[in-house]
């Protein structure tokens, strides 16, 4: 679904690298009931998080064979400082394929101090991800530029993109065939319960973004009595896992891309691209056609251009940067800013390759995908007619599932739940990565949940990002379980969206999103 799982690494990767560079120092393990080995915590402090600790928990590769092969799940925690703890708060940034080890420090430092003090904030790399072992990397260099134009306007382009997708799927089967049957959301949710036992907790608290909301909902379905509090921010539609969700997402990203065009037109005095959004959009597609003919700097073709501009659909904090490089190319004919921004924001490194490998493994295993390419062709051309910005790019991102070496599970998890305690759901109405309708469906499926809506917002991942109203609801819930209740309508509470960003003269510096982790695919 959302692109790119770990292409946009930023601070998260820097923090994860720093964690591995610190020599271990043993900390006293806590109790581990029900046979799970307690983690041996070691100091792995960073400048930003001086109390950070790291550990690894062993889990069964195949939970149906608990005595068989074990794999390692990497953890990072910020210990509670209050006299009385509410237990672990497990945090997940999404993906699938997103690394969560850097998220613990961010959440602990971003929550009100009195709230964070009562939790052990625990980030984790799900199976196959990051510092968990083994980690997947199916085909190094798969996303190197310049890739074929995603829009298969000719049979040759369609065949070139199909060859890439099939080669990736085949490489995954050759390299990780022993792991692929067990890289899925249900297995990851079962891992969380092993982690719970290893932490010595009777119940967990959970805070998930994007795909992390689906992982949380699946855990709650499997273990409703093991949940104390659960926060779901920017919610995956659990009824569309996963083929249908991707098609719906394409339409939502089209609306966000046009919102960006409107914002650029509103600031014509800065960008010089015109005051009519339709005219601005036409110039964007002219830029796309130009780089298809002659890739900018020999690096940015149409596929790379879409990778660069897609983050603007996730977070409007990227808009000043994207407006600047768009203007530099379209108005002044300068290619260097486009290439520089692509390398900073859109290019895929080793962490991104790992993220994409896990992404495809989970997506393709979680559910049945069409094996007939004709179905993909027909569906995506139909959606492309309404949403040309990213439909085909998204299709090729998921296309390995059409020839994946492991069959998808026949029945995705029905997350309907009337046993789990009240869950807090937070969602922007204009979120493209996880459209609003999915949050409403999840709210209805989780009977005791409460939905807080950012009215008019379009960002993905809305808490701890500057909206004080949303953050008050989050803090109240994590403090004592308080949730808003409304007798009618979908939303139990609403918050106004933050204003759109202002153009910045130093937009080149605005290369990181509000959250220090990769933009997830939900």
N, C-alpha and C positions, 0 to 999 in steps of 0.2 A: 504494500500500500504506500505509505508516505515515503518519499525519497529524501535523503539518502541516509540509511541507517547509521553509518559511521563515517560518511564522507566529510561531515562537518564536525571535526573533532575538537578543535579549539582547546579550551582550558581543561576539558575532561581528560584528554589524552595526556596533556602535560602533567596533570595531577597523578594520573595512573602511573606514568613513567617515574615520577618522583617517589611513589610508594615503593616501587621495586628496588630503589637505590639505597634504601635505608637498612642498615644491618639489623637483624632481629634481636629483640630482647624479650625474654619470656615473661609473661604475666600469669598470675595464678588463674587456672581455669575454674569456671563455675560448675555446679552440678549439671549432669546431663541425664535426665530420667529416660525410661523406656529404651535403654540400650544404646542410645546415640552418644558417640564420643564427644566430650566437650572440646570446643576449639581451643587451641593453644595460642592465645593472643600475643602478638608482638608489637612493639612500638613501631609505628611507621609515620611519624609526625611530618607534616608539611608546615611551611610558614603560615599558611592560611588556617590550618587545623592542627595545632600543636599537641592535642590530646588523642589524635587518631591512632587506632590500633587495627592490625590486620590479622587474618587467620584464614585457614582453609578447612572446610567440612567435607568429609567423604560421604557420598551418597551412592546408591546402587545405579549402575547404568540402566538396568532393567528393573523397575520396581516390582515386577512380578517374580523376580529372582533375587531377593534381598541378600542372599549369601554369595552371589556371583560377583562379576567385575565391578570395581568401584571407580568413580571419577571424582574430581575435586571441584568444589564450589568455593570461589574466592569471596571473602567477606572483608568489609572495612566498617569500623564502628567508632562513633563518638560517645563515650560512656556518659551516663546520667551523672548529674552533680547534686541533685536534690536528695534529701534524706530518704524520701520515699519515692520509689520508681514505679512507673506504670508499665514497665517491661520494654521489650524491643519494639521499635518502630521500623519495620522493614520498608525500604524505599526503592523504587524502580523507575527508570527514566523512559522505558518504552522500547520500541524497536519493531519486532523482536530483533535482538542482536545488539541492543544498547548496553554498554557497560555501566554498572551502577556503583562501582567502588568510589568514584569521585563525588557521587551524589550525597553521600552521608554528611560530609563536611558542609556542603552547600545548604542542605536542609537544616542541619543543626545550627548554623550561623544565621540563617534567614528567619527562622521562627522566633517569636518573642522569647527572650532569654528564660523567663519563668516557665514557659511551655517546654522548650527544648530540654531544660534541666531535668525534667521528670522522665525522660526517655533515653534508652540506649538507641541512638539512631544508627541503623545498620544498613549499609549499601551492600549489594551483592552482584556478582557477575553470573547470570544464569548459565546453565550447562552449555558448553561450547564457546562461551564468550570471554574475550579479554584475558584475564589472569586465571580464570578457571581452566582446569586441565582435564582432557585435552581440549585445545582450542581449534576451531575450524578455519581453514583457508583453502577453499576448493581450487581456485585457479588464479594465482598471482598474476597481476597485469591485465586482468579481464576488462577493467574499466579505463585502461590507458587511452589517451587521445591519440588520433582523432577517430572516433567511432562512426559507424554508418548513420546517416540521417534516420532518426526514428520513424518518420512518416514514410511508410512503404509505398511511395507514389509509383514505383516501378517494380516489376517482378524481381529485378536484380537486387533492389534494396530490401525487399521482403526476405529474399533468400539469404542475404548477408546477415540480417538481424536474426533470422532463424538459426543459422549456423552458429552464431555466437551463443544463443540461448541453449541450444542442444549441446554445444561443447562444454558449457559450464555445468550443465546437469550431469553429463558423462564424467567430467573430471571429479565432481563431488562423489559420484558412485565409486570411482576407482580409488580415490584417496581416503574417503571417510565412510565407505559402505557399511562398516561394522557399527558406526554411530548413528547413521541417518534414521533407522527405525525408532530411535529413542530421543530424537531432538524434536520435541513437540511441547505444546502448552501444558497438557496434563502431566507429563513427566516433570516439567519445570515446577508446576504447582506442588507435586508430591515432594520435590526437592525442598520446597519451603517448609514442609512439615518436618522433614528431617532436621533442617536448620533450627526450627522452633524447639525441637527436642534437645538438640545439641546446646542451645542457649539456656536450657533449663527453664523454659517458659511454658506455663499451662495454656496461655493464649498469646497471640501476636496482635500487634497493631500494624496496619499496612497503609502505605501512601504510594499510589501508582499513577503515572502519567501515560496517556496514549495507549499503546499496546499493554502497558503495565496495568491498565484498568481491566482488560480482559483476563490477564493472568490473575489479578486479584479476585475477580468474579468467579473464575474457575476454582481457585483455592477455597473461596467461601462456599461454593457448591459442594466440594469434597469434604470440607471440614467446618461447617457453620458454627459448631460449638467451640472452635479454636480461635475465633475472631473476637477481639474486644472492640476495636474501632477500625474503620476502613475508609480511606479517602480515595476517590476516583476522580481524576482531573483530566478532562478532554477525552471523552469516552468512546471507545470502539463499539460499533453496533454488533452485539453478539449474534444477531439473527442473520448476518450477511457474511459469515466467515467462510471463505475469504474472497472468492471470485466476485460476488455481487458487490461487496464493499468497495473493491477497487474501481468498478465502473461508476458507482455513486460518487466516489471521491473525485474522479476526473471532472465531473460537473461542478463540484464545489470549488475546486482549484481554478476553474475558469472564471468563476465569479470573483475570487480573490485577485486573480491576475488583472481583471478589468478594474477592480478597486484600486490597484496600484497605478494603472493607466490614468484613472481619474485623478489620483493624487498628483501624478507628474504634471498633468494638464493644469491643475490648480496652481502649480508652482512654475508656470512657464517663464517667469522672470528669472528663475534660477537655471532651469534646464533647457529652455529655448526649443522645446519640442512641439509647441502649439498649445492652444487652450481648449481644443476639442478632443475629448478622450478617444473618439473613434480615429481621429487623425494620428494621435499618439500611438494607438495600437497598430495602425497601418505602418508607421515608421518602425515599430518593433519587429513586425514581420518582414519588413524590407531588410532590417539588420539580419534577421535570421536567414533570409535568402542569400544575402551577401556572404555570410560566413559559410554557408553551404557550398557556395561557389569557390570561396577562397578563405579557408579557416584563418581566423585572426592569429597572427604570430605563429602560424603553423600548429596551433594548439586548440583553439576554440572553434569548433564546428557547431552545427545545430544541436547535436546531442549535448555537448558541453555547455552551450549557451542555455539550454533548458535546465541543466544541472545548476548553473549559476543563479538563474532567476527564480528557481523553485523555492528557495528559502524565504523569499518575499511573501509566499503564500502561507508560510508557517508563522512568521513574525514580521510585523511591519517595521520593527527596528532596523531591518535590512534595507528599507526603502531609500533612505538617503544615499547609501552606497550604490545601490542598483540604479537609481536615477542618475547619479554622477557618471557611472561608466557607460550607461545607455547614451547619455548626452555626448560624452566624449567621442564615442564611435559614430553616432548618427549625425551629429552636428559638426564635429571637428575632424572626423575621419581618423581618430587616434585609436590604435589597437592595443597599445601597452596597458592602459587601465583595465581593459576587459580581461586581458590575460592575467594581470596581477590579481584581480578580484577572483577570477576562476581558481587560480592556484591557492588562494587563501580560503575560499568558501566552498568551492564545488569539487575540487580534485579529491581523488580517493587514495588514501595511503594504506599501510598494512592494517591499521585498526579498522579502516573502512572496508577492506577486503574481508576481514574477519566478521564484521557486522553484517555484510551482505551475505556471506556464506551461511551464517546462522539464520538470518532473515528467511532466505529461501528454504532452508531445511525445515524451519518451523511452519512456514506458510504452506509448503507443499505437503507436509505430513499431517497437519491439523485437519484437513478436509479434502474432499474429492475435488479435483480440478478437471475441466474438460480436456480430454486427450486428443480430440479432433481439432486440428488447427483451423479448420473452416469455421468452427463455432467462434473462436477467438477473433478471426478476421471479420466476420459479420458483426459481432457485437461491438468491437472497437471502432470499426468504420462508422457504425450508427452513432456511437457516442461522440466520435470525432466531429461529426457534423454539427454538434452543439457545443463541443468543448475541445477546440483544437490545440490549446496550449500544451497540455501534458498527457493527453489520452494515450498516444502511441508510445511515448517515453515510459509511461507507467506499465503499459502492456508488455513491453520488452523486459522491463525490470522483473516482472513476474513470470515471463514466458518459460523459464526453466521448468516450471511446474507442469507444463504440457508434456514433458518427457522425463519427469523426475524418476530416478531409479527405484524409489520406494513408493508404494501406493499410499494415497491419502486415507486417513481414517474415515470410515463411512458416516459416522454420526458425530458432528461437532457437539461440544458440551451445551446442553440446555441449562443456562445459568439461573433460571427462575428459582427464587429462593424466598421462603417466608419464615425461615428459621434463623437467619443471620441477624445480629443486632443492627440497629439503625446505621446505614451507610451514608456518608456525605458525598454527593456528586456535584461537581462544579464544571460548567461548560459555557463557552462563548457561542452566541447564536450564529456567528458567521465563520466558525472554525471550518477550514477546508479539509484538514487531514482526518479529522473525525467529525463528520457533519452532525449538526444538532439533533437530528432525528434519532441518532443512535443513543444519545444521552437520555432522551425521553423514553425510548424503549427499555433501556436498562433501568431507569427509575421505576417503570411499571413492573418489570420482572423482579426487582428487589423490593419486596413489598414494604419493608420498613424504611426505605431510603428517603432522603431529602435532596431535592434538586435546587441548586443555587445557580442562577443564570447571569452571565455577563451580557446584558442587553446591548446589541449593536457591536459587540466585539468580534474581531476576526482572528485573533491570535490563538495559537495552539500551546497549551500549557499556561494556564491563566493565574495560578496562585504563585505567591512568592516572586512576583514579577512587577510589583509596583501598584497593583490595584488594592488600595487599603480596605475597601468594602469586602472584597472576596477574602482577603487575608484575615479580617475580623471573624468571619464565619469559620474559617479554618482553625484559627486559634481557639475559638470558643468550643468547637467540637473536640479538639485534641486536649483541651483543659478538663472538661467534665462530661463530654458526650452530647452537649447541647446541639440540637439541630432545629432549623426553622420549620414551621408547619403552616401550610395554607390549605383551606378546605376545598378549594376548587382551582382548576387550571393545572398546567404541567409544572410550573415552577413554584417552589415553596418560598423563594426569595429572589429578588433581582438586584443587580448592581449595575450602575452605569459603566460603560466602557471608558477606558482611558483615551485621551485625545490622540489623533494620529501624530506621528513624529513630524518635526520641522526639518526642512532641508538644512544640511550642515555643510559648511565650507570644508570641514575636515572629515568628510564622509568616509574617506579611505581608512580612517581609524576605527570605524564602526564595523568591524569584521566579526564580532562575536554577538550571539543572541543574549537576551536577558539572563537565561539559564546557562550555567557552565557545563553543558553536556551536549552531545550531538543531537541534531534534529532527528527525531525518531520517525520510523515508519510505524503506524499503529498496528 
